[in-house]
């Protein structure tokens, strides 16, 4: 008899918790006054001075890669059939 009362008491407690949690109305969300997130603002401010030159604009050009021609087939050692 006691285990049945314990189970019924826990069941009633669970129902009470669920009823308390679901009956409460959510509070309205009030948006803050400042909604500017600056996601689409220009990177450089309008009042900024001139942009500096690119530090790599006057860098020397790359040298072309060195191409090594393959050796002629006459100079390659040929394996002999054993």
N, C-alpha and C positions, 0 to 999 in steps of 0.2 A: 504494500500500500504506500509506503514512504517513497520508493523510487518513482511511482506514478505521480505523486504530488510534486516531486522534484522536477520531473519532465514537464508537467503542466505549468509549473512556475517559470521554468526557463522559456517555455513556449510563449507564455503570456508576456514575459519580459522582452522577448524578441519582437513580438507583435507591437508592443508599446514603443520600442525603439524605432521600428520601421514607420509606425504611424506618426511619431513625433518628427522624424526626419523628413517625411514627405508632405506633411501638412503645412510646413513653414513656407511662406512665399519668398522667393528670392528678392533681395533688395535691388532696386534699380541701379544700373551702372551709370554714373554721371561722368560724361567725358570731361577731360581736363580742358582748360581754356586754351592752352597752347597745343595746337595740333601740327605745327610745322616740324617735320622730321628732317627736312633738308635733303631728302633723297634725290631731288631733281635740281638742286642748286648747282650753279657752275662751280668747278673746282677752284678756279682762281677768282677772288673777289673782284668786283668791277672797279674798285678804287686802287687796285694794286699797280705797281710800276710795270715797266716793260719786262718781258720774260728774258732771262739770260740766254745767251747762245748755247747751243748744244755743245757740251764739252768734247764730244767725239766728232764734231763736224769737220775739224781740221786734222784728224788722225790720218796717218799714212794708209794707203790702200793695201790690201792683202796681197802678198806675193802669190803668183799662181803656183799650184802644186807641182812638185817635181814628178815627172812621168819617166819611169824607167821602162825601156823597151825590153821585151822578153829576149832571152838569148836565142840564137839561131839553133835549129834542131841538129845541125852537124856538130855543134860543140857539146851537146848534152851526152852524157855517158849512156850507153845502151846496155841493157841487161842482156846477158847471153842466156840462151836456153840451156838448161843443164841436162 
